[in-house]
Amino acid sequence: MGGRTPSGERPGNIAELVRDAMQLERRTMELYCRFELLFQKPEPVKAFWLDMAEHESRHVGALTLVAGLLDCDEAREMPEVPISARRHVAHLEGLLDQAEREAAGDLCLTRAFELTLEIESSEVEDLVLDLLQVLRGGKERERAARSLIHDLSDLSLMIERFGDDPSLLKRADRVVERELRRHGAVAVQRARRSA
């Protein structure tokens, strides 16, 4: 399974993809830090942005470890990177470019929530989960999936309490439900046991 597709795209190198994903997670962390600076009040909103930035920093750390593992053992058996992964990375880069531009201007809280929902529900989150599973095993993937569901649930709560767009709340709730269906049965059970 190699070579070019009919469209001329090449599958990517896994180490390159890890580095790209790491950069995107770092940019996302920095965006949430910017949102924390922009939205200091009310206190629960400020705390929410700090939590989101902290979770992104954990992803950066996990991917840094993955990059280190690959650097130390270039012969490590790795699956081929799906061609679609490059498109997912490019999509998130576009979302982050847009969010960073808007954060530099006059951004309202509801729009910050909307941008966050788009970022957190992007396919790159799945890519990060898959990379963690391949290199760190199923437990690491489950932990990251629990964190994603937790972040999306918190985002939905923030939109409900502090946003002013009922349609955005419905979208957020649909994304939470989708992720629960995809990852949640095991993740939620384990989270409840550890609570």
MODELLER restraints for C-alpha pairs under 7 A, 6 or more apart:
rsr = mdl.restraints
at = mdl.atoms
rsr.add(forms.Gaussian(group=physical.xy_distance, feature=features.Distance(at['CA:2:A'], at['CA:11:A']), mean=7.00, stdev=0.5))
rsr.add(forms.Gaussian(group=physical.xy_distance, feature=features.Distance(at['CA:3:A'], at['CA:10:A']), mean=6.12, stdev=0.5))
rsr.add(forms.Gaussian(group=physical.xy_distance, feature=features.Distance(at['CA:4:A'], at['CA:10:A']), mean=4.86, stdev=0.5))
rsr.add(forms.Gaussian(group=physical.xy_distance, feature=features.Distance(at['CA:10:A'], at['CA:83:A']), mean=6.67, stdev=0.5))
rsr.add(forms.Gaussian(group=physical.xy_distance, feature=features.Distance(at['CA:11:A'], at['CA:81:A']), mean=5.71, stdev=0.5))
rsr.add(forms.Gaussian(group=physical.xy_distance, feature=features.Distance(at['CA:11:A'], at['CA:82:A']), mean=6.00, stdev=0.5))
rsr.add(forms.Gaussian(group=physical.xy_distance, feature=features.Distance(at['CA:11:A'], at['CA:83:A']), mean=4.81, stdev=0.5))
rsr.add(forms.Gaussian(group=physical.xy_distance, feature=features.Distance(at['CA:12:A'], at['CA:81:A']), mean=5.53, stdev=0.5))
rsr.add(forms.Gaussian(group=physical.xy_distance, feature=features.Distance(at['CA:12:A'], at['CA:83:A']), mean=6.81, stdev=0.5))
rsr.add(forms.Gaussian(group=physical.xy_distance, feature=features.Distance(at['CA:13:A'], at['CA:81:A']), mean=6.53, stdev=0.5))
rsr.add(forms.Gaussian(group=physical.xy_distance, feature=features.Distance(at['CA:14:A'], at['CA:81:A']), mean=5.88, stdev=0.5))
rsr.add(forms.Gaussian(group=physical.xy_distance, feature=features.Distance(at['CA:15:A'], at['CA:67:A']), mean=6.53, stdev=0.5))
rsr.add(forms.Gaussian(group=physical.xy_distance, feature=features.Distance(at['CA:15:A'], at['CA:70:A']), mean=6.66, stdev=0.5))
rsr.add(forms.Gaussian(group=physical.xy_distance, feature=features.Distance(at['CA:18:A'], at['CA:63:A']), mean=6.52, stdev=0.5))
rsr.add(forms.Gaussian(group=physical.xy_distance, feature=features.Distance(at['CA:18:A'], at['CA:67:A']), mean=6.42, stdev=0.5))
rsr.add(forms.Gaussian(group=physical.xy_distance, feature=features.Distance(at['CA:19:A'], at['CA:67:A']), mean=6.97, stdev=0.5))
rsr.add(forms.Gaussian(group=physical.xy_distance, feature=features.Distance(at['CA:22:A'], at['CA:60:A']), mean=5.38, stdev=0.5))
rsr.add(forms.Gaussian(group=physical.xy_distance, feature=features.Distance(at['CA:22:A'], at['CA:63:A']), mean=5.79, stdev=0.5))
rsr.add(forms.Gaussian(group=physical.xy_distance, feature=features.Distance(at['CA:25:A'], at['CA:56:A']), mean=5.91, stdev=0.5))
rsr.add(forms.Gaussian(group=physical.xy_distance, feature=features.Distance(at['CA:25:A'], at['CA:59:A']), mean=6.60, stdev=0.5))
rsr.add(forms.Gaussian(group=physical.xy_distance, feature=features.Distance(at['CA:25:A'], at['CA:60:A']), mean=5.83, stdev=0.5))
rsr.add(forms.Gaussian(group=physical.xy_distance, feature=features.Distance(at['CA:26:A'], at['CA:56:A']), mean=6.99, stdev=0.5))
rsr.add(forms.Gaussian(group=physical.xy_distance, feature=features.Distance(at['CA:26:A'], at['CA:57:A']), mean=6.89, stdev=0.5))
rsr.add(forms.Gaussian(group=physical.xy_distance, feature=features.Distance(at['CA:26:A'], at['CA:60:A']), mean=6.14, stdev=0.5))
rsr.add(forms.Gaussian(group=physical.xy_distance, feature=features.Distance(at['CA:28:A'], at['CA:56:A']), mean=6.79, stdev=0.5))
rsr.add(forms.Gaussian(group=physical.xy_distance, feature=features.Distance(at['CA:29:A'], at['CA:53:A']), mean=4.51, stdev=0.5))
rsr.add(forms.Gaussian(group=physical.xy_distance, feature=features.Distance(at['CA:29:A'], at['CA:56:A']), mean=5.11, stdev=0.5))
rsr.add(forms.Gaussian(group=physical.xy_distance, feature=features.Distance(at['CA:29:A'], at['CA:57:A']), mean=6.21, stdev=0.5))
rsr.add(forms.Gaussian(group=physical.xy_distance, feature=features.Distance(at['CA:31:A'], at['CA:100:A']), mean=6.69, stdev=0.5))
rsr.add(forms.Gaussian(group=physical.xy_distance, feature=features.Distance(at['CA:32:A'], at['CA:49:A']), mean=5.53, stdev=0.5))
rsr.add(forms.Gaussian(group=physical.xy_distance, feature=features.Distance(at['CA:32:A'], at['CA:52:A']), mean=6.47, stdev=0.5))
rsr.add(forms.Gaussian(group=physical.xy_distance, feature=features.Distance(at['CA:32:A'], at['CA:53:A']), mean=5.25, stdev=0.5))
rsr.add(forms.Gaussian(group=physical.xy_distance, feature=features.Distance(at['CA:33:A'], at['CA:49:A']), mean=6.71, stdev=0.5))
rsr.add(forms.Gaussian(group=physical.xy_distance, feature=features.Distance(at['CA:33:A'], at['CA:50:A']), mean=6.61, stdev=0.5))
rsr.add(forms.Gaussian(group=physical.xy_distance, feature=features.Distance(at['CA:33:A'], at['CA:53:A']), mean=6.03, stdev=0.5))
rsr.add(forms.Gaussian(group=physical.xy_distance, feature=features.Distance(at['CA:35:A'], at['CA:49:A']), mean=6.46, stdev=0.5))
rsr.add(forms.Gaussian(group=physical.xy_distance, feature=features.Distance(at['CA:36:A'], at['CA:46:A']), mean=5.28, stdev=0.5))
rsr.add(forms.Gaussian(group=physical.xy_distance, feature=features.Distance(at['CA:36:A'], at['CA:49:A']), mean=5.12, stdev=0.5))
rsr.add(forms.Gaussian(group=physical.xy_distance, feature=features.Distance(at['CA:36:A'], at['CA:50:A']), mean=6.37, stdev=0.5))
rsr.add(forms.Gaussian(group=physical.xy_distance, feature=features.Distance(at['CA:39:A'], at['CA:45:A']), mean=6.98, stdev=0.5))
rsr.add(forms.Gaussian(group=physical.xy_distance, feature=features.Distance(at['CA:39:A'], at['CA:46:A']), mean=6.09, stdev=0.5))
rsr.add(forms.Gaussian(group=physical.xy_distance, feature=features.Distance(at['CA:40:A'], at['CA:46:A']), mean=5.11, stdev=0.5))
rsr.add(forms.Gaussian(group=physical.xy_distance, feature=features.Distance(at['CA:52:A'], at['CA:151:A']), mean=6.95, stdev=0.5))
rsr.add(forms.Gaussian(group=physical.xy_distance, feature=features.Distance(at['CA:66:A'], at['CA:135:A']), mean=6.67, stdev=0.5))
rsr.add(forms.Gaussian(group=physical.xy_distance, feature=features.Distance(at['CA:70:A'], at['CA:76:A']), mean=6.89, stdev=0.5))
rsr.add(forms.Gaussian(group=physical.xy_distance, feature=features.Distance(at['CA:88:A'], at['CA:123:A']), mean=5.74, stdev=0.5))
rsr.add(forms.Gaussian(group=physical.xy_distance, feature=features.Distance(at['CA:88:A'], at['CA:124:A']), mean=5.70, stdev=0.5))
rsr.add(forms.Gaussian(group=physical.xy_distance, feature=features.Distance(at['CA:89:A'], at['CA:124:A']), mean=6.20, stdev=0.5))
rsr.add(forms.Gaussian(group=physical.xy_distance, feature=features.Distance(at['CA:92:A'], at['CA:119:A']), mean=6.73, stdev=0.5))
rsr.add(forms.Gaussian(group=physical.xy_distance, feature=features.Distance(at['CA:92:A'], at['CA:122:A']), mean=6.69, stdev=0.5))
rsr.add(forms.Gaussian(group=physical.xy_distance, feature=features.Distance(at['CA:92:A'], at['CA:124:A']), mean=6.92, stdev=0.5))
rsr.add(forms.Gaussian(group=physical.xy_distance, feature=features.Distance(at['CA:95:A'], at['CA:119:A']), mean=6.63, stdev=0.5))
rsr.add(forms.Gaussian(group=physical.xy_distance, feature=features.Distance(at['CA:99:A'], at['CA:115:A']), mean=6.30, stdev=0.5))
rsr.add(forms.Gaussian(group=physical.xy_distance, feature=features.Distance(at['CA:109:A'], at['CA:163:A']), mean=6.87, stdev=0.5))
rsr.add(forms.Gaussian(group=physical.xy_distance, feature=features.Distance(at['CA:110:A'], at['CA:163:A']), mean=4.94, stdev=0.5))
rsr.add(forms.Gaussian(group=physical.xy_distance, feature=features.Distance(at['CA:110:A'], at['CA:164:A']), mean=6.39, stdev=0.5))
rsr.add(forms.Gaussian(group=physical.xy_distance, feature=features.Distance(at['CA:113:A'], at['CA:159:A']), mean=6.73, stdev=0.5))
rsr.add(forms.Gaussian(group=physical.xy_distance, feature=features.Distance(at['CA:114:A'], at['CA:168:A']), mean=6.91, stdev=0.5))
rsr.add(forms.Gaussian(group=physical.xy_distance, feature=features.Distance(at['CA:117:A'], at['CA:172:A']), mean=6.73, stdev=0.5))
rsr.add(forms.Gaussian(group=physical.xy_distance, feature=features.Distance(at['CA:121:A'], at['CA:175:A']), mean=6.97, stdev=0.5))
rsr.add(forms.Gaussian(group=physical.xy_distance, feature=features.Distance(at['CA:129:A'], at['CA:141:A']), mean=5.31, stdev=0.5))
rsr.add(forms.Gaussian(group=physical.xy_distance, feature=features.Distance(at['CA:129:A'], at['CA:144:A']), mean=6.51, stdev=0.5))
rsr.add(forms.Gaussian(group=physical.xy_distance, feature=features.Distance(at['CA:132:A'], at['CA:140:A']), mean=6.30, stdev=0.5))
rsr.add(forms.Gaussian(group=physical.xy_distance, feature=features.Distance(at['CA:132:A'], at['CA:141:A']), mean=5.79, stdev=0.5))
rsr.add(forms.Gaussian(group=physical.xy_distance, feature=features.Distance(at['CA:133:A'], at['CA:140:A']), mean=6.26, stdev=0.5))
rsr.add(forms.Gaussian(group=physical.xy_distance, feature=features.Distance(at['CA:133:A'], at['CA:141:A']), mean=5.04, stdev=0.5))
rsr.add(forms.Gaussian(group=physical.xy_distance, feature=features.Distance(at['CA:142:A'], at['CA:187:A']), mean=6.01, stdev=0.5))
rsr.add(forms.Gaussian(group=physical.xy_distance, feature=features.Distance(at['CA:145:A'], at['CA:183:A']), mean=6.35, stdev=0.5))
rsr.add(forms.Gaussian(group=physical.xy_distance, feature=features.Distance(at['CA:145:A'], at['CA:187:A']), mean=6.82, stdev=0.5))
rsr.add(forms.Gaussian(group=physical.xy_distance, feature=features.Distance(at['CA:146:A'], at['CA:187:A']), mean=5.26, stdev=0.5))
rsr.add(forms.Gaussian(group=physical.xy_distance, feature=features.Distance(at['CA:146:A'], at['CA:188:A']), mean=6.93, stdev=0.5))
rsr.add(forms.Gaussian(group=physical.xy_distance, feature=features.Distance(at['CA:149:A'], at['CA:176:A']), mean=6.51, stdev=0.5))
rsr.add(forms.Gaussian(group=physical.xy_distance, feature=features.Distance(at['CA:149:A'], at['CA:179:A']), mean=6.54, stdev=0.5))
rsr.add(forms.Gaussian(group=physical.xy_distance, feature=features.Distance(at['CA:149:A'], at['CA:180:A']), mean=6.93, stdev=0.5))
rsr.add(forms.Gaussian(group=physical.xy_distance, feature=features.Distance(at['CA:152:A'], at['CA:176:A']), mean=5.95, stdev=0.5))
rsr.add(forms.Gaussian(group=physical.xy_distance, feature=features.Distance(at['CA:153:A'], at['CA:176:A']), mean=6.27, stdev=0.5))
rsr.add(forms.Gaussian(group=physical.xy_distance, feature=features.Distance(at['CA:156:A'], at['CA:169:A']), mean=6.19, stdev=0.5))
rsr.add(forms.Gaussian(group=physical.xy_distance, feature=features.Distance(at['CA:156:A'], at['CA:172:A']), mean=5.48, stdev=0.5))
rsr.add(forms.Gaussian(group=physical.xy_distance, feature=features.Distance(at['CA:156:A'], at['CA:173:A']), mean=6.29, stdev=0.5))
rsr.add(forms.Gaussian(group=physical.xy_distance, feature=features.Distance(at['CA:159:A'], at['CA:169:A']), mean=5.91, stdev=0.5))
rsr.add(forms.Gaussian(group=physical.xy_distance, feature=features.Distance(at['CA:160:A'], at['CA:169:A']), mean=6.18, stdev=0.5))
